Amino acid sequence: MLTIHQLSKLYGPTAVFANVDLAVRPGEFVAIMGESGVGKSTLLNCMAGLDTWDSGSVQVDGAELSTMKDDAKAALRREKIGFVFQAFHVLPHLDVAQNVALPLLLLQRKDDARVHTMLEALGLGALGSRLPQQLSGGQLQRVAIARALVHSPRLLLADEPTGNLDPSTAAVVMQALVGQCRQHGTALVLVTHSSAATAQADRVLRLTAQGMRSDGALG
Ligand SMILES: Nc1ncnc2c1ncn2[C@@H]1O[C@H](COP(=O)(O)OP(=O)(O)OP(=O)(O)O)[C@@H](O)[C@H]1O
């Protein structure tokens, strides 16, 4: 589903990371940990073709990102990738249902029934017409998860999705995130500092300046 080979990224003369190898199978849940500043968010952006790199390759569902033009990468992202960020990034002037519907509209696949199904699946059924400012942090992140998965992407990239949440809300949100990915066969790459968030991962990896290493195989 996602294959990264010998990926290296520099800022000026300084390597952020080097020689990163990673292969994520369809439906697999891989958690990536690592010290602050080691390049986890940068690596996630490379996986989505949102950032550039200096050597190595990134393939998403067989497509090599380094040789693709920007509009082709944007189309691949819209079709095959979902994102969840620490800061939610829910659009403030759209209600909950409209936020969740957005990826389908961008794909010209308007589908109210699908939006309804996702809202119900994430416990947001009664909140569809609320504006984001009327929601709690945990509810906002569940909106972001519903939006990230509404178009059934093959790959979900999540950057510290529980970083702004208290531990019990974080557990509920992680349960929703992992449950939905498992149910839909979506591969999940999760960047996190939280060992609680990695508990259900198939593999936990650690990004270091020298590359990626296993942090203990869990299955
Ligand atoms: N535009 C830039 N120019 C120079 N250095 C940058 C730039 N953007 C990011 N960096 C550096 O790249 C490194 C990787 O940043 P990144 O945010 O990917 O790390 P991270 O592992 O996700 O950190 P954290 O866990 O704190 O979120 C950091 O040391 C950062 O200072």
The ligand as an SDF file (V2000), in Angstrom:
LIG
                    3D

 31 33  0  0  0  0  0  0  0  0999 V2000
   11.4820   24.9420    6.7190 N   0  0  0  0  0  0  0  0  0  0  0  0
   12.3920   24.3990    7.5470 C   0  0  0  0  0  0  0  0  0  0  0  0
   13.6980   24.7790    7.5070 N   0  0  0  0  0  0  0  0  0  0  0  0
   14.6150   24.2200    8.3200 C   0  0  0  0  0  0  0  0  0  0  0  0
   14.3310   23.2470    9.2140 N   0  0  0  0  0  0  0  0  0  0  0  0
   13.0620   22.8470    9.3060 C   0  0  0  0  0  0  0  0  0  0  0  0
   12.0280   23.3800    8.4880 C   0  0  0  0  0  0  0  0  0  0  0  0
   10.8600   22.7570    8.7930 N   0  0  0  0  0  0  0  0  0  0  0  0
   11.1650   21.8670    9.7750 C   0  0  0  0  0  0  0  0  0  0  0  0
   12.4720   21.9130   10.0820 N   0  0  0  0  0  0  0  0  0  0  0  0
   13.1760   21.0750   11.0670 C   0  0  0  0  0  0  0  0  0  0  0  0
   12.9910   19.7370   10.6700 O   0  0  0  0  0  0  0  0  0  0  0  0
   12.9550   18.8960   11.8100 C   0  0  0  0  0  0  0  0  0  0  0  0
   11.7830   17.9430   11.7100 C   0  0  0  0  0  0  0  0  0  0  0  0
   10.5480   18.5970   12.0460 O   0  0  0  0  0  0  0  0  0  0  0  0
    9.2080   17.7560   12.2870 P   0  0  0  0  0  0  0  0  0  0  0  0
    8.1330   18.7100   12.6370 O   0  0  0  0  0  0  0  0  0  0  0  0
    9.0030   16.8710   11.1230 O   0  0  0  0  0  0  0  0  0  0  0  0
    9.6210   16.8860   13.5500 O   0  0  0  0  0  0  0  0  0  0  0  0
    8.7070   15.9550   14.4730 P   0  0  0  0  0  0  0  0  0  0  0  0
    9.4970   14.7220   14.7300 O   0  0  0  0  0  0  0  0  0  0  0  0
    7.3680   15.7940   13.8690 O   0  0  0  0  0  0  0  0  0  0  0  0
    8.6330   16.8440   15.7770 O   0  0  0  0  0  0  0  0  0  0  0  0
    7.5210   16.8950   16.9660 P   0  0  0  0  0  0  0  0  0  0  0  0
    7.4760   15.5130   17.5640 O   0  0  0  0  0  0  0  0  0  0  0  0
    8.0750   17.9220   17.9020 O   0  0  0  0  0  0  0  0  0  0  0  0
    6.2230   17.3220   16.3240 O   0  0  0  0  0  0  0  0  0  0  0  0
   12.9330   19.7980   13.0350 C   0  0  0  0  0  0  0  0  0  0  0  0
   14.2040   19.7570   13.6310 O   0  0  0  0  0  0  0  0  0  0  0  0
   12.6120   21.1630   12.4750 C   0  0  0  0  0  0  0  0  0  0  0  0
   13.2380   22.1670   13.2090 O   0  0  0  0  0  0  0  0  0  0  0  0
  1  2  1  0
  2  3  1  0
  2  7  2  0
  3  4  2  0
  4  5  1  0
  5  6  2  0
  6  7  1  0
  6 10  1  0
  7  8  1  0
  8  9  2  0
  9 10  1  0
 10 11  1  0
 11 12  1  0
 11 30  1  0
 12 13  1  0
 13 14  1  0
 13 28  1  0
 14 15  1  0
 15 16  1  0
 16 17  2  0
 16 18  1  0
 16 19  1  0
 19 20  1  0
 20 21  2  0
 20 22  1  0
 20 23  1  0
 23 24  1  0
 24 25  2  0
 24 26  1  0
 24 27  1  0
 28 29  1  0
 28 30  1  0
 30 31  1  0
M  END
$$$$
